[in-house]
Amino acid sequence: MSIYKKFYLFLENTSACFISFFSSFLVAYFFINILLKILKKLSFLYFIFYRFAICILVYYVDDFF
């Protein structure tokens, strides 16, 4: 296998991985943002949920790897 073919395969795998990671991150981010906007009206729950949302986001992104 030539070095160009190896490089192409490496780029293909890396870009696919990055695109799926980025899209899953965006889905989680927007979902949490919508929930936070709803919970801002209930300000006493907002700070509790804000920390919980960060934990969810970190777990969701970490689970990808």
PDB file of N, CA, C and O in Angstrom:
ATOM      1  N   MET A   1       0.858  -1.189   0.000  1.00  0.00           N
ATOM      2  CA  MET A   1       0.000   0.000   0.000  1.00  0.00           C
ATOM      3  C   MET A   1       0.901   1.248   0.000  1.00  0.00           C
ATOM      4  O   MET A   1       1.827   1.357   0.804  1.00  0.00           O
ATOM      5  N   SER A   2       0.622   2.147  -0.880  1.00  0.00           N
ATOM      6  CA  SER A   2       1.472   3.335  -0.985  1.00  0.00           C
ATOM      7  C   SER A   2       1.226   4.281   0.186  1.00  0.00           C
ATOM      8  O   SER A   2       0.219   4.190   0.886  1.00  0.00           O
ATOM      9  N   ILE A   3       2.161   5.176   0.370  1.00  0.00           N
ATOM     10  CA  ILE A   3       2.045   6.138   1.474  1.00  0.00           C
ATOM     11  C   ILE A   3       0.876   7.085   1.252  1.00  0.00           C
ATOM     12  O   ILE A   3       0.268   7.553   2.214  1.00  0.00           O
ATOM     13  N   TYR A   4       0.554   7.373  -0.001  1.00  0.00           N
ATOM     14  CA  TYR A   4      -0.583   8.240  -0.296  1.00  0.00           C
ATOM     15  C   TYR A   4      -1.896   7.576   0.103  1.00  0.00           C
ATOM     16  O   TYR A   4      -2.793   8.221   0.646  1.00  0.00           O
ATOM     17  N   LYS A   5      -1.995   6.287  -0.172  1.00  0.00           N
ATOM     18  CA  LYS A   5      -3.205   5.543   0.192  1.00  0.00           C
ATOM     19  C   LYS A   5      -3.371   5.501   1.710  1.00  0.00           C
ATOM     20  O   LYS A   5      -4.475   5.665   2.230  1.00  0.00           O
ATOM     21  N   LYS A   6      -2.249   5.278   2.419  1.00  0.00           N
ATOM     22  CA  LYS A   6      -2.301   5.249   3.886  1.00  0.00           C
ATOM     23  C   LYS A   6      -2.715   6.610   4.429  1.00  0.00           C
ATOM     24  O   LYS A   6      -3.536   6.699   5.342  1.00  0.00           O
ATOM     25  N   PHE A   7      -2.147   7.660   3.868  1.00  0.00           N
ATOM     26  CA  PHE A   7      -2.469   9.014   4.312  1.00  0.00           C
ATOM     27  C   PHE A   7      -3.933   9.335   4.050  1.00  0.00           C
ATOM     28  O   PHE A   7      -4.601   9.949   4.882  1.00  0.00           O
ATOM     29  N   TYR A   8      -4.432   8.914   2.882  1.00  0.00           N
ATOM     30  CA  TYR A   8      -5.838   9.148   2.544  1.00  0.00           C
ATOM     31  C   TYR A   8      -6.759   8.422   3.523  1.00  0.00           C
ATOM     32  O   TYR A   8      -7.749   8.987   3.989  1.00  0.00           O
ATOM     33  N   LEU A   9      -6.432   7.181   3.829  1.00  0.00           N
ATOM     34  CA  LEU A   9      -7.251   6.418   4.782  1.00  0.00           C
ATOM     35  C   LEU A   9      -7.217   7.054   6.165  1.00  0.00           C
ATOM     36  O   LEU A   9      -8.230   7.111   6.861  1.00  0.00           O
ATOM     37  N   PHE A  10      -6.035   7.532   6.555  1.00  0.00           N
ATOM     38  CA  PHE A  10      -5.917   8.203   7.847  1.00  0.00           C
ATOM     39  C   PHE A  10      -6.805   9.450   7.888  1.00  0.00           C
ATOM     40  O   PHE A  10      -7.517   9.677   8.866  1.00  0.00           O
ATOM     41  N   LEU A  11      -6.762  10.247   6.836  1.00  0.00           N
ATOM     42  CA  LEU A  11      -7.588  11.461   6.782  1.00  0.00           C
ATOM     43  C   LEU A  11      -9.077  11.117   6.778  1.00  0.00           C
ATOM     44  O   LEU A  11      -9.882  11.786   7.425  1.00  0.00           O
ATOM     45  N   GLU A  12      -9.425  10.076   6.047  1.00  0.00           N
ATOM     46  CA  GLU A  12     -10.832   9.661   5.956  1.00  0.00           C
ATOM     47  C   GLU A  12     -11.358   9.240   7.329  1.00  0.00           C
ATOM     48  O   GLU A  12     -12.446   9.648   7.733  1.00  0.00           O
ATOM     49  N   ASN A  13     -10.588   8.429   8.037  1.00  0.00           N
ATOM     50  CA  ASN A  13     -11.003   7.974   9.368  1.00  0.00           C
ATOM     51  C   ASN A  13     -11.045   9.124  10.362  1.00  0.00           C
ATOM     52  O   ASN A  13     -11.968   9.217  11.170  1.00  0.00           O
ATOM     53  N   THR A  14     -10.060   9.988  10.303  1.00  0.00           N
ATOM     54  CA  THR A  14     -10.000  11.107  11.245  1.00  0.00           C
ATOM     55  C   THR A  14     -11.161  12.068  11.026  1.00  0.00           C
ATOM     56  O   THR A  14     -11.796  12.512  11.982  1.00  0.00           O
ATOM     57  N   SER A  15     -11.436  12.386   9.766  1.00  0.00           N
ATOM     58  CA  SER A  15     -12.517  13.342   9.502  1.00  0.00           C
ATOM     59  C   SER A  15     -13.870  12.754   9.878  1.00  0.00           C
ATOM     60  O   SER A  15     -14.723  13.465  10.409  1.00  0.00           O
ATOM     61  N   ALA A  16     -14.081  11.459   9.609  1.00  0.00           N
ATOM     62  CA  ALA A  16     -15.353  10.825   9.980  1.00  0.00           C
ATOM     63  C   ALA A  16     -15.518  10.831  11.500  1.00  0.00           C
ATOM     64  O   ALA A  16     -16.607  11.090  12.012  1.00  0.00           O
ATOM     65  N   CYS A  17     -14.446  10.547  12.202  1.00  0.00           N
ATOM     66  CA  CYS A  17     -14.476  10.542  13.666  1.00  0.00           C
ATOM     67  C   CYS A  17     -14.783  11.937  14.179  1.00  0.00           C
ATOM     68  O   CYS A  17     -15.607  12.104  15.079  1.00  0.00           O
ATOM     69  N   PHE A  18     -14.121  12.946  13.609  1.00  0.00           N
ATOM     70  CA  PHE A  18     -14.322  14.326  14.069  1.00  0.00           C
ATOM     71  C   PHE A  18     -15.737  14.791  13.780  1.00  0.00           C
ATOM     72  O   PHE A  18     -16.357  15.446  14.617  1.00  0.00           O
ATOM     73  N   ILE A  19     -16.254  14.460  12.604  1.00  0.00           N
ATOM     74  CA  ILE A  19     -17.603  14.908  12.233  1.00  0.00           C
ATOM     75  C   ILE A  19     -18.652  14.283  13.154  1.00  0.00           C
ATOM     76  O   ILE A  19     -19.563  14.970  13.615  1.00  0.00           O
ATOM     77  N   SER A  20     -18.525  12.988  13.422  1.00  0.00           N
ATOM     78  CA  SER A  20     -19.515  12.347  14.294  1.00  0.00           C
ATOM     79  C   SER A  20     -19.381  12.855  15.727  1.00  0.00           C
ATOM     80  O   SER A  20     -20.384  13.017  16.421  1.00  0.00           O
ATOM     81  N   PHE A  21     -18.148  13.107  16.176  1.00  0.00           N
ATOM     82  CA  PHE A  21     -17.944  13.659  17.516  1.00  0.00           C
ATOM     83  C   PHE A  21     -18.549  15.056  17.610  1.00  0.00           C
ATOM     84  O   PHE A  21     -19.237  15.377  18.579  1.00  0.00           O
ATOM     85  N   PHE A  22     -18.289  15.888  16.596  1.00  0.00           N
ATOM     86  CA  PHE A  22     -18.758  17.267  16.616  1.00  0.00           C
ATOM     87  C   PHE A  22     -20.281  17.323  16.563  1.00  0.00           C
ATOM     88  O   PHE A  22     -20.897  18.127  17.262  1.00  0.00           O
ATOM     89  N   SER A  23     -20.887  16.479  15.741  1.00  0.00           N
ATOM     90  CA  SER A  23     -22.347  16.497  15.637  1.00  0.00           C
ATOM     91  C   SER A  23     -22.995  16.014  16.933  1.00  0.00           C
ATOM     92  O   SER A  23     -24.004  16.567  17.369  1.00  0.00           O
ATOM     93  N   SER A  24     -22.415  14.985  17.544  1.00  0.00           N
ATOM     94  CA  SER A  24     -22.987  14.509  18.808  1.00  0.00           C
ATOM     95  C   SER A  24     -22.807  15.548  19.906  1.00  0.00           C
ATOM     96  O   SER A  24     -23.676  15.709  20.762  1.00  0.00           O
ATOM     97  N   PHE A  25     -21.671  16.259  19.882  1.00  0.00           N
ATOM     98  CA  PHE A  25     -21.442  17.317  20.852  1.00  0.00           C
ATOM     99  C   PHE A  25     -22.460  18.444  20.671  1.00  0.00           C
ATOM    100  O   PHE A  25     -22.989  18.966  21.652  1.00  0.00           O
ATOM    101  N   LEU A  26     -22.735  18.818  19.421  1.00  0.00           N
ATOM    102  CA  LEU A  26     -23.706  19.891  19.157  1.00  0.00           C
ATOM    103  C   LEU A  26     -25.105  19.501  19.598  1.00  0.00           C
ATOM    104  O   LEU A  26     -25.832  20.311  20.173  1.00  0.00           O
ATOM    105  N   VAL A  27     -25.484  18.250  19.326  1.00  0.00           N
ATOM    106  CA  VAL A  27     -26.810  17.788  19.748  1.00  0.00           C
ATOM    107  C   VAL A  27     -26.945  17.886  21.265  1.00  0.00           C
ATOM    108  O   VAL A  27     -27.952  18.380  21.771  1.00  0.00           O
ATOM    109  N   ALA A  28     -25.939  17.417  21.982  1.00  0.00           N
ATOM    110  CA  ALA A  28     -25.976  17.473  23.445  1.00  0.00           C
ATOM    111  C   ALA A  28     -25.997  18.917  23.931  1.00  0.00           C
ATOM    112  O   ALA A  28     -26.727  19.251  24.865  1.00  0.00           O
ATOM    113  N   TYR A  29     -25.193  19.778  23.295  1.00  0.00           N
ATOM    114  CA  TYR A  29     -25.102  21.176  23.711  1.00  0.00           C
ATOM    115  C   TYR A  29     -26.429  21.894  23.525  1.00  0.00           C
ATOM    116  O   TYR A  29     -26.876  22.605  24.425  1.00  0.00           O
ATOM    117  N   PHE A  30     -27.066  21.722  22.370  1.00  0.00           N
ATOM    118  CA  PHE A  30     -28.328  22.417  22.121  1.00  0.00           C
ATOM    119  C   PHE A  30     -29.458  21.862  22.989  1.00  0.00           C
ATOM    120  O   PHE A  30     -30.326  22.608  23.440  1.00  0.00           O
ATOM    121  N   PHE A  31     -29.439  20.554  23.218  1.00  0.00           N
ATOM    122  CA  PHE A  31     -30.448  19.950  24.083  1.00  0.00           C
ATOM    123  C   PHE A  31     -30.343  20.513  25.493  1.00  0.00           C
ATOM    124  O   PHE A  31     -31.355  20.855  26.106  1.00  0.00           O
ATOM    125  N   ILE A  32     -29.127  20.608  26.004  1.00  0.00           N
ATOM    126  CA  ILE A  32     -28.923  21.140  27.353  1.00  0.00           C
ATOM    127  C   ILE A  32     -29.272  22.625  27.397  1.00  0.00           C
ATOM    128  O   ILE A  32     -29.834  23.103  28.383  1.00  0.00           O
ATOM    129  N   ASN A  33     -28.939  23.360  26.329  1.00  0.00           N
ATOM    130  CA  ASN A  33     -29.287  24.788  26.286  1.00  0.00           C
ATOM    131  C   ASN A  33     -30.791  25.005  26.354  1.00  0.00           C
ATOM    132  O   ASN A  33     -31.257  25.907  27.050  1.00  0.00           O
ATOM    133  N   ILE A  34     -31.551  24.191  25.639  1.00  0.00           N
ATOM    134  CA  ILE A  34     -33.009  24.314  25.661  1.00  0.00           C
ATOM    135  C   ILE A  34     -33.541  24.033  27.068  1.00  0.00           C
ATOM    136  O   ILE A  34     -34.419  24.740  27.563  1.00  0.00           O
ATOM    137  N   LEU A  35     -32.999  22.996  27.702  1.00  0.00           N
ATOM    138  CA  LEU A  35     -33.438  22.688  29.068  1.00  0.00           C
ATOM    139  C   LEU A  35     -33.076  23.811  30.035  1.00  0.00           C
ATOM    140  O   LEU A  35     -33.844  24.133  30.942  1.00  0.00           O
ATOM    141  N   LEU A  36     -31.902  24.402  29.833  1.00  0.00           N
ATOM    142  CA  LEU A  36     -31.498  25.495  30.721  1.00  0.00           C
ATOM    143  C   LEU A  36     -32.392  26.716  30.540  1.00  0.00           C
ATOM    144  O   LEU A  36     -32.703  27.400  31.515  1.00  0.00           O
ATOM    145  N   LYS A  37     -32.806  27.000  29.313  1.00  0.00           N
ATOM    146  CA  LYS A  37     -33.697  28.141  29.079  1.00  0.00           C
ATOM    147  C   LYS A  37     -35.041  27.931  29.767  1.00  0.00           C
ATOM    148  O   LYS A  37     -35.635  28.869  30.299  1.00  0.00           O
ATOM    149  N   ILE A  38     -35.512  26.681  29.749  1.00  0.00           N
ATOM    150  CA  ILE A  38     -36.770  26.382  30.439  1.00  0.00           C
ATOM    151  C   ILE A  38     -36.593  26.541  31.948  1.00  0.00           C
ATOM    152  O   ILE A  38     -37.453  27.097  32.632  1.00  0.00           O
ATOM    153  N   LEU A  39     -35.458  26.042  32.457  1.00  0.00           N
ATOM    154  CA  LEU A  39     -35.243  26.057  33.902  1.00  0.00           C
ATOM    155  C   LEU A  39     -34.836  27.420  34.443  1.00  0.00           C
ATOM    156  O   LEU A  39     -34.853  27.624  35.657  1.00  0.00           O
ATOM    157  N   LYS A  40     -34.469  28.361  33.571  1.00  0.00           N
ATOM    158  CA  LYS A  40     -34.140  29.700  34.073  1.00  0.00           C
ATOM    159  C   LYS A  40     -35.339  30.338  34.757  1.00  0.00           C
ATOM    160  O   LYS A  40     -35.185  31.156  35.663  1.00  0.00           O
ATOM    161  N   LYS A  41     -36.527  29.961  34.321  1.00  0.00           N
ATOM    162  CA  LYS A  41     -37.738  30.486  34.952  1.00  0.00           C
ATOM    163  C   LYS A  41     -37.879  29.959  36.373  1.00  0.00           C
ATOM    164  O   LYS A  41     -38.451  30.615  37.243  1.00  0.00           O
ATOM    165  N   LEU A  42     -37.342  28.756  36.590  1.00  0.00           N
ATOM    166  CA  LEU A  42     -37.331  28.198  37.949  1.00  0.00           C
ATOM    167  C   LEU A  42     -35.914  28.380  38.498  1.00  0.00           C
ATOM    168  O   LEU A  42     -35.134  27.429  38.551  1.00  0.00           O
ATOM    169  N   SER A  43     -35.594  29.590  38.900  1.00  0.00           N
ATOM    170  CA  SER A  43     -34.202  29.940  39.188  1.00  0.00           C
ATOM    171  C   SER A  43     -33.588  29.124  40.327  1.00  0.00           C
ATOM    172  O   SER A  43     -32.374  28.921  40.351  1.00  0.00           O
ATOM    173  N   PHE A  44     -34.404  28.657  41.264  1.00  0.00           N
ATOM    174  CA  PHE A  44     -33.833  27.877  42.363  1.00  0.00           C
ATOM    175  C   PHE A  44     -33.330  26.507  41.895  1.00  0.00           C
ATOM    176  O   PHE A  44     -32.440  25.926  42.516  1.00  0.00           O
ATOM    177  N   LEU A  45     -33.909  25.987  40.785  1.00  0.00           N
ATOM    178  CA  LEU A  45     -33.412  24.725  40.231  1.00  0.00           C
ATOM    179  C   LEU A  45     -32.303  24.942  39.206  1.00  0.00           C
ATOM    180  O   LEU A  45     -31.602  24.002  38.832  1.00  0.00           O
ATOM    181  N   TYR A  46     -32.151  26.172  38.760  1.00  0.00           N
ATOM    182  CA  TYR A  46     -31.231  26.444  37.652  1.00  0.00           C
ATOM    183  C   TYR A  46     -29.793  26.086  37.988  1.00  0.00           C
ATOM    184  O   TYR A  46     -29.114  25.435  37.194  1.00  0.00           O
ATOM    185  N   PHE A  47     -29.321  26.505  39.162  1.00  0.00           N
ATOM    186  CA  PHE A  47     -27.921  26.283  39.507  1.00  0.00           C
ATOM    187  C   PHE A  47     -27.631  24.807  39.736  1.00  0.00           C
ATOM    188  O   PHE A  47     -26.552  24.322  39.396  1.00  0.00           O
ATOM    189  N   ILE A  48     -28.591  24.095  40.311  1.00  0.00           N
ATOM    190  CA  ILE A  48     -28.428  22.654  40.507  1.00  0.00           C
ATOM    191  C   ILE A  48     -28.337  21.966  39.152  1.00  0.00           C
ATOM    192  O   ILE A  48     -27.458  21.136  38.923  1.00  0.00           O
ATOM    193  N   PHE A  49     -29.250  22.317  38.260  1.00  0.00           N
ATOM    194  CA  PHE A  49     -29.269  21.662  36.962  1.00  0.00           C
ATOM    195  C   PHE A  49     -28.073  22.052  36.114  1.00  0.00           C
ATOM    196  O   PHE A  49     -27.604  21.250  35.307  1.00  0.00           O
ATOM    197  N   TYR A  50     -27.566  23.275  36.282  1.00  0.00           N
ATOM    198  CA  TYR A  50     -26.429  23.729  35.499  1.00  0.00           C
ATOM    199  C   TYR A  50     -25.219  22.840  35.740  1.00  0.00           C
ATOM    200  O   TYR A  50     -24.528  22.456  34.797  1.00  0.00           O
ATOM    201  N   ARG A  51     -24.963  22.517  36.995  1.00  0.00           N
ATOM    202  CA  ARG A  51     -23.852  21.608  37.314  1.00  0.00           C
ATOM    203  C   ARG A  51     -24.142  20.203  36.780  1.00  0.00           C
ATOM    204  O   ARG A  51     -23.242  19.530  36.277  1.00  0.00           O
ATOM    205  N   PHE A  52     -25.362  19.775  36.889  1.00  0.00           N
ATOM    206  CA  PHE A  52     -25.756  18.460  36.392  1.00  0.00           C
ATOM    207  C   PHE A  52     -25.596  18.391  34.868  1.00  0.00           C
ATOM    208  O   PHE A  52     -25.169  17.370  34.330  1.00  0.00           O
ATOM    209  N   ALA A  53     -25.944  19.493  34.175  1.00  0.00           N
ATOM    210  CA  ALA A  53     -25.840  19.535  32.717  1.00  0.00           C
ATOM    211  C   ALA A  53     -24.394  19.446  32.264  1.00  0.00           C
ATOM    212  O   ALA A  53     -24.100  18.793  31.263  1.00  0.00           O
ATOM    213  N   ILE A  54     -23.491  20.089  32.982  1.00  0.00           N
ATOM    214  CA  ILE A  54     -22.076  20.010  32.635  1.00  0.00           C
ATOM    215  C   ILE A  54     -21.595  18.568  32.795  1.00  0.00           C
ATOM    216  O   ILE A  54     -20.826  18.073  31.971  1.00  0.00           O
ATOM    217  N   CYS A  55     -22.048  17.895  33.854  1.00  0.00           N
ATOM    218  CA  CYS A  55     -21.678  16.494  34.058  1.00  0.00           C
ATOM    219  C   CYS A  55     -22.194  15.624  32.916  1.00  0.00           C
ATOM    220  O   CYS A  55     -21.480  14.742  32.439  1.00  0.00           O
ATOM    221  N   ILE A  56     -23.434  15.866  32.472  1.00  0.00           N
ATOM    222  CA  ILE A  56     -24.010  15.107  31.362  1.00  0.00           C
ATOM    223  C   ILE A  56     -23.192  15.333  30.096  1.00  0.00           C
ATOM    224  O   ILE A  56     -22.880  14.389  29.370  1.00  0.00           O
ATOM    225  N   LEU A  57     -22.847  16.597  29.838  1.00  0.00           N
ATOM    226  CA  LEU A  57     -22.097  16.926  28.631  1.00  0.00           C
ATOM    227  C   LEU A  57     -20.730  16.262  28.646  1.00  0.00           C
ATOM    228  O   LEU A  57     -20.302  15.707  27.634  1.00  0.00           O
ATOM    229  N   VAL A  58     -20.044  16.311  29.774  1.00  0.00           N
ATOM    230  CA  VAL A  58     -18.726  15.681  29.885  1.00  0.00           C
ATOM    231  C   VAL A  58     -18.860  14.173  29.712  1.00  0.00           C
ATOM    232  O   VAL A  58     -18.048  13.563  29.016  1.00  0.00           O
ATOM    233  N   TYR A  59     -19.862  13.562  30.326  1.00  0.00           N
ATOM    234  CA  TYR A  59     -20.066  12.120  30.205  1.00  0.00           C
ATOM    235  C   TYR A  59     -20.380  11.742  28.758  1.00  0.00           C
ATOM    236  O   TYR A  59     -19.873  10.743  28.247  1.00  0.00           O
ATOM    237  N   TYR A  60     -21.221  12.550  28.100  1.00  0.00           N
ATOM    238  CA  TYR A  60     -21.635  12.262  26.728  1.00  0.00           C
ATOM    239  C   TYR A  60     -20.456  12.347  25.774  1.00  0.00           C
ATOM    240  O   TYR A  60     -20.297  11.501  24.894  1.00  0.00           O
ATOM    241  N   VAL A  61     -19.624  13.378  25.954  1.00  0.00           N
ATOM    242  CA  VAL A  61     -18.457  13.547  25.090  1.00  0.00           C
ATOM    243  C   VAL A  61     -17.414  12.490  25.412  1.00  0.00           C
ATOM    244  O   VAL A  61     -16.792  11.939  24.504  1.00  0.00           O
ATOM    245  N   ASP A  62     -17.216  12.199  26.697  1.00  0.00           N
ATOM    246  CA  ASP A  62     -16.227  11.211  27.109  1.00  0.00           C
ATOM    247  C   ASP A  62     -16.640   9.816  26.650  1.00  0.00           C
ATOM    248  O   ASP A  62     -15.782   8.993  26.331  1.00  0.00           O
ATOM    249  N   ASP A  63     -17.925   9.546  26.614  1.00  0.00           N
ATOM    250  CA  ASP A  63     -18.434   8.248  26.187  1.00  0.00           C
ATOM    251  C   ASP A  63     -18.151   8.003  24.709  1.00  0.00           C
ATOM    252  O   ASP A  63     -18.054   6.857  24.269  1.00  0.00           O
ATOM    253  N   PHE A  64     -18.018   9.092  23.943  1.00  0.00           N
ATOM    254  CA  PHE A  64     -17.722   8.957  22.521  1.00  0.00           C
ATOM    255  C   PHE A  64     -16.366   8.306  22.300  1.00  0.00           C
ATOM    256  O   PHE A  64     -16.191   7.499  21.387  1.00  0.00           O
ATOM    257  N   PHE A  65     -15.415   8.666  23.143  1.00  0.00           N
ATOM    258  CA  PHE A  65     -14.075   8.083  23.028  1.00  0.00           C
ATOM    259  C   PHE A  65     -14.055   6.797  23.815  1.00  0.00           C
ATOM    260  O   PHE A  65     -13.027   6.121  23.868  1.00  0.00           O
TER     261      PHE A  65
END
